[in-house]
Amino acid sequence: MKGQQYEVAGGAAQTNADSGVATRQHSMGTNPRPLGQRPVQQQMRVEHLPFTVKVVHNDQELGKAVDVRHAAYARHVPVMAEKLLAPEATDYEEGSVVLLAESKLDGSPMGTMRIATNRYKKLSIEGSIELPLWMEGAALAEATRLGVSDGRTGRMVKTVLFKAFFNYCQVNHIDWMVIAARSPLDRQYDQLMFIDLFPELGYIPMRHGGNIPHRALAFDVASAEQRWAAARHPLFDFIFRTQHPDIDVKSGKRSLGVEQPHLGGSPFGASLRM
């Protein structure tokens, strides 16, 4: 429901040394301005990254995304990795895009995320839960298949992929960002000020996630800047006051292969998403 009042579970977000933040902090500036004076336009700082993030447009780029996706799952959820050696049907669907982070140095894949909207079909998470009634009619986007390279660089890539997800939702007029997160990854989304859609239920087994218990979390796009400013979120300047030319979330025309993997009769096929 647009404009709904709610409290963020756990109160204001706190800085976590393992959150993957690899950028310097900036003062937000709270000096009051005299009555009648027009607000000064906030100047955007430009920051270049050692990698790019873009929507995949061809099979070669999708192959890179699949490689880093599989490697990440092999480290953290080995039982699921064997199902992720090839692209999935959802990678090709209308209303679905795959993001790819690539090194500027050698073009190697550093991270990936898939975003699917409810413009053409229900979200995958809705195969396991019925979303709250107040979300009915809202434009939703679900992020799945998050995978990044190992180490400190991977944590930075994860932060940038979140910004790319947020930017994609802004460009495409999405009301709510939705994710299903297992423990302990869910704590990172608590810090980003996602809300728990079912706090009374806690972790819910997800059909599309191999029946691994996840929390269903959501993020209100329209109020994000106001909420993060009020909470003095450590990533506020990075998300809202910094321009990153290396992030490009324009979909454009895709030339992905016509041949898609056969996943059987289940509406979710062999897709097991994080």
Buried (B, 14 or more C-beta within 10 A) or exposed (E): BEEEEEEBEEEEBEEEEEBBBBBEEEEBEEEEEEEEEEEEEEEEEEBEBEBBBBBBBEBEBBBBBBBBBBBBBBEBBEEBBEBBEEBBBBBBBEBBBBBBBBBEEEEEBBBBBBBBBBEEBEBBBBBBBEBBEEBEEBBBBBBBBBBBBEEEBBBBBBBBBBBBBBBBBEEBEBBBBBBBBBEEBBBBBBBBBBBBBBEEEEBBEBBBBBEBBBBBBBBBBBBBBEBBEEBEBBBBBBBBBBEBEBBBBEEEEBEBEEEBBEBEEEEBBBBBBB
